[in-house]
Amino acid sequence: MHRVLVVDDEPQLVRALAINLRARSFEVDAAHDGAGALRAVAARQPDVVVLDLGLPDMDGVEVIRGLRGWTRVPIIVLSARQASGEKVEALDAGADDYVTKPFGMDELLARVRAAVRRSTPAGPEEGAAIVETETFTVDLAAKKVNRGGSDVRLTPTEWHLLEVLVRNPGRLVGQKQLLQEVWGPAYGTESNYLRVYMAQLRRKLEADPARPRHFITEPGMGYRFEP
C-alpha cells in the first residue's frame, strides 16, 4: 500500500483528500505547515507528497527545496496560484507536477497514481545497461547518473524523462509519446512540461546547456538523445 502525505492548512480539503485517497487504498498522512511537512517526510517516508504553496509558516517552494536536498519523493503541487512564473518556479525547485485550485478530484488522483508509477523501481527485466557519453554516464539499472565523478541528483520525473530518451538513442521521440510515458495518458498536449524538464536536464547534464550536444530538440515534433 502506497503512502501519501497531504500538506495543506485547509482542514476541509485535507479531510476530502484523505477520504478519497483511502477509498483507493492509499495510506494518508497530513501536515498543516511547512515545518510539519519536512518532519513528516523524514519520519513517514511517503511515496508521494501533495503540497499547497500557501502555508502559514513558509512558502511551499521553500519546502520543495528543503526536500530536494535529500529526497527524490515525487511532489505534486496543489495551489491556487495560476501565474506561469510561479508554476515554473515550483517546477524548477523540484516539484514533479502542478495542479491549480479548484481541481477535479479524479484528475488529482490520476496524477497521484502516475507519480507512484514513475517512482516505483524498475524490475530486473530492465537490464543493467550503462549509457556513456563524453559528459555523463547513465546507469539504467541503478537509476543513477554520474557527471565528472559525482552523482547528479535528479527528480523522479527528470529521471523518467531521461530514461525514455536514452533507451531510444538517435531516435526521435515524439512530444505526445514522451508526455504519455512520463506523465500518463491524460497528458498528451502539455508540451510546456517538456520544455521545463528538458531545460532542467540540460542544465544538469550538458556541458553547454545553451548549445545541447546530447538532448536535441526537433521543433514541433519531439526530442532526440544523441550519445
ZIUR-V481592 format. One record per residue. RES is the residue in one small letter. PHI is phi as a letter, one per 20 degrees, with the letter a starting at -180 (NA if undefined). PSI is psi in radians with two decimals (NA if undefined). BURIAL is 1 if it has 9 or more other C-alpha atoms within 8 Angstrom, else 0. Layout:
BEGIN
RES	PHI	PSI	BURIAL
RES	PHI	PSI	BURIAL
END
This chain:
BEGIN
m	NA	2.28	0
h	e	2.60	1
r	d	2.32	1
v	d	2.32	1
l	d	2.10	1
v	d	2.15	1
v	d	1.85	1
d	a	2.56	1
d	e	0.21	1
e	d	1.80	0
p	g	-0.67	0
q	f	-0.69	0
l	f	-0.75	0
v	g	-0.75	1
r	f	-0.75	0
a	f	-0.74	0
l	f	-0.75	1
a	f	-0.76	1
i	f	-0.80	0
n	f	-0.67	0
l	f	-0.76	1
r	f	-0.58	1
a	f	-0.34	0
r	d	0.42	0
s	m	0.42	0
f	e	2.55	1
e	e	2.49	1
v	c	2.29	1
d	d	2.79	1
a	c	2.57	1
a	c	2.58	1
h	d	0.02	1
d	b	3.04	1
g	f	-0.75	1
a	f	-0.72	0
g	f	-0.62	1
a	f	-0.79	1
l	f	-0.72	1
r	f	-0.72	0
a	f	-0.68	1
v	f	-0.74	1
a	f	-0.68	0
a	e	-0.66	0
r	d	-0.31	0
q	l	1.11	0
p	f	2.84	1
d	e	-0.44	1
v	b	2.50	1
v	d	2.21	1
v	d	2.02	1
l	c	2.18	1
d	e	2.52	1
l	e	-0.49	1
g	e	1.29	1
l	e	2.72	1
p	f	-0.45	0
d	d	-0.41	0
m	a	2.80	1
d	f	2.51	1
g	g	-0.52	1
v	f	-0.62	1
e	f	-0.66	0
v	f	-0.76	1
i	g	-0.83	1
r	f	-0.68	1
g	f	-0.71	1
l	f	-0.70	1
r	f	-0.23	1
g	f	-0.30	0
w	b	-0.12	0
t	c	2.64	0
r	d	0.31	1
v	g	2.34	1
p	f	2.37	1
i	c	2.11	1
i	d	2.02	1
v	f	2.35	1
l	c	1.82	1
s	b	2.67	1
a	e	-0.17	0
r	f	2.12	0
q	d	-0.06	0
a	f	2.43	0
s	g	-0.70	0
g	f	-0.65	0
e	f	-0.61	1
k	f	-0.82	1
v	f	-0.69	1
e	f	-0.76	1
a	f	-0.73	1
l	f	-0.70	1
d	f	-0.56	1
a	f	-0.32	1
g	p	0.06	1
a	f	2.63	1
d	e	-0.35	1
d	b	2.84	1
y	b	2.09	1
v	d	2.26	1
t	e	2.51	1
k	e	2.52	0
p	f	2.72	0
f	c	2.83	0
g	e	2.28	0
m	f	-0.72	0
d	f	-0.70	0
e	f	-0.79	0
l	f	-0.75	1
l	f	-0.62	1
a	f	-0.67	0
r	f	-0.62	1
v	f	-0.79	1
r	f	-0.72	0
a	f	-0.68	1
a	f	-0.68	1
v	f	-0.76	1
r	f	-0.73	0
r	f	-0.55	1
s	e	-0.12	1
t	f	2.24	0
p	g	2.51	0
a	f	2.60	0
g	f	3.00	0
p	f	-0.34	0
e	f	-0.25	0
e	f	-0.30	0
g	n	-3.14	0
a	d	0.61	0
a	f	2.44	0
i	d	2.19	1
v	d	2.16	1
e	d	2.39	0
t	c	3.07	0
e	f	-0.26	0
t	d	-0.65	1
f	b	2.90	1
t	c	2.36	1
v	d	2.11	1
d	d	1.78	1
l	f	-0.59	1
a	f	-0.77	1
a	e	-0.13	0
k	l	0.87	0
k	c	2.59	1
v	c	2.33	1
n	c	2.33	1
r	c	2.14	1
g	m	0.55	0
g	n	0.00	0
s	c	2.53	0
d	f	2.47	0
v	d	2.18	1
r	e	2.08	0
l	d	2.57	0
t	f	2.83	1
p	g	-0.68	1
t	f	-0.75	1
e	g	-0.75	1
w	f	-0.80	1
h	f	-0.74	1
l	f	-0.81	1
l	g	-0.77	1
e	f	-0.78	1
v	f	-0.73	1
l	f	-0.82	1
v	f	-0.34	1
r	f	-0.08	0
n	c	1.00	1
p	f	2.31	1
g	m	-0.07	0
r	d	2.49	0
l	f	2.18	1
v	d	2.06	1
g	f	2.69	1
q	g	-0.82	1
k	f	-0.74	1
q	f	-0.80	1
l	f	-0.83	1
l	f	-0.76	1
q	f	-0.61	1
e	f	-0.65	1
v	e	-0.76	1
w	d	-0.35	1
g	o	2.91	1
p	f	-0.31	0
a	e	0.05	0
y	d	0.55	1
g	f	-0.22	1
t	d	0.03	0
e	e	1.12	0
s	f	-0.38	1
n	f	-0.53	0
y	g	-0.80	0
l	f	-0.73	1
r	f	-0.77	0
v	f	-0.84	1
y	f	-0.56	1
m	f	-0.66	1
a	f	-0.68	1
q	f	-0.76	1
l	f	-0.73	1
r	f	-0.69	1
r	f	-0.62	1
k	e	-0.49	0
l	c	-0.48	1
e	e	2.50	1
a	f	-0.67	0
d	c	1.62	1
p	g	-0.50	1
a	f	-0.39	0
r	c	1.28	0
p	f	2.39	1
r	e	-0.54	1
h	d	-0.54	1
f	d	1.70	1
i	d	2.32	1
t	e	2.26	0
e	d	1.73	1
p	g	2.28	0
g	m	-0.08	0
m	d	-0.92	0
g	r	-2.57	1
y	c	2.73	1
r	c	2.39	1
f	e	2.20	1
e	d	2.01	1
p	f	NA	1
END
